[in-house]
Amino acid sequence: MSVKTILLESIPASFGFKIDKVILVLLLALLALALFSPEQGFASLKFMLDAIISIAPYFLLAVGLAASIKASGADKIIARVFSGHPIKTIIIASVFGALSPFCSCGVIPLIASLLAAGVPLAPVMSFWIASPIMDPEMFILTTAGISFDFALAKAGFAIAMGLLAGFTIVLVQRFGLMQEVLLNKISTGCSSSCEPIADTKIRFKFWNDDFRMVLFKSEFIQTSLFLGKWLALAFFIESLMVAYIEPSWIQEYIGGESLLVVPLAALIGMPSYLNGYAAIPLVGGLIDMGMSGGAAMAFMLTGAVSSIPAAIAVYALVRKPVFMMYLLIGLSGSILFGYVYQYMIV
């Protein structure tokens, strides 16, 4: 089968040549804004394009890595590493996640590849939760914008959140729940017409093999198109939140010292329009104005894990029970470690 045939078939296998519903909703929303609020329509379009451009290096890196893992056969290695003893694999995934440079959206392609390769949900969820909370660049910027102690605690909580997520999934699955993870409609690999690779050996220099290169291109195209449309919609929604949600509201409701400010900060951070880097100066300013450290930590943790763009991307990828567990772990873990940090600094 020719490369051209397989690449062409990889697109309609997931999307068809009809206009996709997600793309249609996005186009209609942009059209409505252009008609009734042209200024905001232009601002939303610019915001969406700027966000896509800013995340593009991470997105392409993640998609390329996922496609490379599939084409080289390295998914078998990862599956074996993450399929060992649950305690060991969860710890490894949590630490690796906290050190990785992926944001909550950029990590999605890699997660899809791991789940499609049969990697157990527990270590994948550990990596999934820990990854967007902290990375080396975030650590440096948080130290500069807030404090070294806050950055160090946030890094520790990133690992702790990963551990909480992994062991929670292990416990839930022992009761026979969440055995099915990915949505049936999602295809993260080659089209159904592709033949399996006859050579089952792992070949990291897969570009020397014509068929493996076909598999790489097919995987790259399908994953990019599927996740790209959802991220575009997510960034559009984020642009509306930026336009219509006043930052002063956040300051008003989570700037006090009550015990309720920690869960309230987590709830507000959950649909936050801020990314982790943009949140640093705001949270630093709120702390200077009297916001409790526990509320600040809860706000940043839950915003990193469960923001609107990340939540939409996750919703498009996994079954609803897994999605709800993802949100629950993000919210409850943020509240828990917000209180832990509050106790630490008293």
N, C-alpha and C positions, 0 to 999 in steps of 0.2 A: 504494500500500500504506500502511495507517495506521501511525502511530507505535506504537500499542499492539501491533499484530500483529508488527512487527519486533522490538520489545523483548521480547515473549514468546518469539519464536522464537530470540532470541540466547542464551537460557539453556539450553534443551534441546539446542541444537546442540553445546554443549560438555559438558553434564553429564547431560542427561536428567532425568526426574522421579524416577528411582530414587535411593536413597541412594548418594552417591559413596563409593568405596572408601577414599579418604584420610580423609574425615569419619567413616566407619564405624570405621576403625582408631583414630582419635582418641577417639571416643565409647566404644569398648570398653576402651581403655587407661584412660580416666578412670573408667569403671565398675569396672574391676578394682582400681584404687587406692582407690576409695571403699569397696569391700568388704573389702580386705585391709589397707589402710593409710589410714584415713579422714583422718587429720591431714595426711599427705603429699598425698592427693588434693585436699584443700582448698587446700593450699599451692601445688600445681602449677597448679590452676585459677586461683588468684589471680595467680600469676606470669605465666601465659599471658595473662590479660586485661590485666594491668598492662603487659606488653611490647607487646601489640597497641595499647593506648591510647597508649603512648609513641611508637610508630613511626607511628601513624595520620596525623599531619600530613604527614610525609615520604612515606608511602605514598600518601595521597590526592593530594598534590602531584605525585608521579611518575606516578600513573595518570591524573590529570587532564591533565597535560602531554602524556603519550603519546596520550590520546584527542583532545586539542586539535590536536596535530600531524597526526593522521590526518584529522580532520574538516576542518581548514583547508586541507589539501593541502600543508602546510609540510614534510611528510616528503620531498617532492621536492627542496626546498632542502637539507635535511640530507644527503640521499642524494648530491646533487651535491658538497657540501662535503667529505663523507667518502669520496667516490669519485674524488678527484683523485689527484695523485701520492702514492704510499704514504708516502714520507718526510714530506711536509708534513702529510698527514692524521693520521698516527700522532703526530707532535709536537703538533699542535693538540689531539687527543683526550687525550693524556697530561696536558698542562698544564691543560686545561679540567677533566679528571677530578679532578686534585689540588686544584682550587679550588672544586669543586662541593660542595654541602652534603648529598649523598646518602650514606647508609650502605650497607653491602653488600647489605642486603635491599631498602631503599627504591629502589635504582637498578634493580632487576630489571624493573619495568614499562617503564621508558624503554628499556632494552636490548632487551626483547621487541619494542617498537614499531620501533626502529631496524633490527633484523634482519629483521622482517617487511616493512619498507619496501625491503629489498634493499641496505642499507648493508653494505659489505664487513666481514668478520669482524675483520680486523687492527685498524682504528681503533676498532671497537666493543670489542674485547678490551682495547685500551689504556685506554679510558675506564673500562671495567668493573673493571679491576685497580686503577687509580690512585684512583678515586673514593672507596672506603671507607677508604683509608689516612689521608687528611688532608683537612681543611676548615678554614676560618678559626677556627671555635669550638674545634675540636680543637687547633689550633696554640696558641691562648691558654691552654687548660687544660693542655696538655702542658708549656708554658713554666713555668706556675705550679707544676705538680705534680712535674716532673722537672728540666728546665733548658731555657734558650733554645737552647743548642747542640744538644741532643737533638731538640727540636722542629724546628729548622731542618734538621738532617740527615734527619729523618723526612719532611719535606716534599720535600726533594730526592730521597729514595729513592722516594717516591710517583710522581714523574715518571719516575724511572729504571725503576721496575717497569713502568709503562705502556709505556715505550719497548721494554723487553725483551719484553713480551707481544706488542706489535704486530709487531715485526720477526721474532719467533719464528714467528708465524702466517704472515707473508709467506713465510718460508723453507719452512715445512711445506707451504703450499699450492702452491709451485712444483713439489713432487713429486706433485701431484695429490691430496693428502689434504685432508680437512675441507672439501670443497666443499659438503656438505649440513650445515646448522647446526641449524635448529629441528626439533623433533620433529614428525612428521606430524600427531599428534593435537592439536597446539596450534592454536587459532584465536585470533588477537589482534585480529581486526577484526570487521566486520559478518557476520551469518549468511549462509549460502549463498543465501538467498532475496533478499538485498538487491541492488538494481540498482546498477551503478557510477554515480558522480556524472557527470552529463552535462556540467556546467560544470567544465572541467579547470583553471580559473584558481585561483590561491592566494588564499583569502579569510580573513584573520585574524579578521574579525568574522563568524565562521561562524554565530553564534547568530541572525543575521538570515535564515538559510536553513533552512527546515523540515527538508529532507532531510539537510543536514549536521548538524543537531542530533540527528536520529535516529541518524546514524552515530556521533556523539560519545557518546550515551547507551548505545548498543549496545556500543561499544568499552570504555567505562568499566565497564559491568556485567560483561562477560565477563572482562576482565583482572582486575578486583577479586576476582571469585569464584574464578577459577582460582588466582591467586597467594595470595589470602587463606587458602585452605584449607591450602596447603603451609606458609605461614608460621606458621599456628596450630599445626600438627604440629611444626614446627621449634622453636617456643618451648616446647612441651610437653616435648620431648626435652631442651631446654636446662634446664628446671626440674629434671629428674631429675639432670642433671650438677651443678647447683648443690647439690642435696641430698646427693649421694653421693660427690662428688669433693672432697677436702680441699685448700684452698689451700696448706696446709703441704707437701703432696706436691710441688707445683710448686717451692717454695722448696728442698726437699731435693734435687731432681734437677737443677735448673738454677741453683743458687747457687754453683757452684764456678768455678775458673779454667781448667779443662781446655779444650783445643781442641774437645773433643766437646760442650761445653755449648751452642755455637751451633746445630749441627744438632739437638741434643736439645731445645733451647728452641723451635726452629721446629716440630718434631714435636709437642711438647706444646701449642703455641699453635694448631696447625691445628684440633684439635677443641675449642678453648677455649670455655668457657661465658661468658667475659667479653666485653662489648662494649668498643669503644675507650675510652669515657669511664670505665667501671668499672675498666679495666686500669691506668689512670694511677696511682692511689694504690698499687696492689699492686706494680707494676713500680718505682715510686719507692722504696717500702719495701725491695724486694729489692735494688736498687742500693745503698741505704744499708747493707744487711747484707752486701754483698760480691759481689753478682751482677755479672758482667762486662757492660760496655756493649754488646758485640756480641750477647750472649745476650738482653739486654733488647730490643734493636732487632729481632732475629729473631723473638722471641716476639710483639711487637706487630704486626710486618708480616704475618706469616702468620696471626695471629689475626684481623686486620682483613679479610683477603682470603678466607680459607678456613674460617671458623668453621662450626660445624654448621648454624645457621640459614641462612647464606648458601649453603653447599654443597647443602642440600636444595632450596632455591629454584632454584639453577642446574641441578641434576639434573632437576628437573621441566620445565625449559625447553628444554634443548638435547640433542643426540645425545651418546651416551656418549664418543666420541673427543674431542669438544669439551670435555665435562665433565672428562675425565681430563687434558687439556692445561691447562685452567684450574687444576686442583689442582697439577699439576706446576710450572707457572709460579709459582704462589703459594708453593710450598714451596722450590723451587730459588732463586727470586729473593730470598726472605727469608734463606736461608742465605748466599747470595752477599753481599748488602748488610749482613748481620750481621757478616761477616768484614771487609768494607770499613770499617764503622764502628769495629770493634775496632782495626783498623790506624790509623784516623784519630786515635783518642784515646790511642794509646800514646805 
